[in-house]
Amino acid sequence: MSTPVDDALARAEELLATLNERREALERLAAADDVDGDAAVDLIAELAELARQIEAELTRARTLADAAG
């Protein structure tokens, strides 16, 4: 049975995997001969949002763990 802490950490791991996929997409885009600036900006914004979500899940997990003692 998973705990709320485990759930928050699992969600953070899922978000991290998505972040890594999007980072790889940005790297492929940057390596292209004809870089699409709008697509790059969109990917960077998505990476920033994913990072914020990861931080929120880790903070949630820490808060829950502290509350559990």
Secondary structure, DSSP 8 states (H G I E B T S, - for coil): ---HHHHHHHHHHHHHHHHHHHHHHHHHHHHSSS--HHHHHHHHHHHHHHHHHHHHHHHHHHHHHHHH-
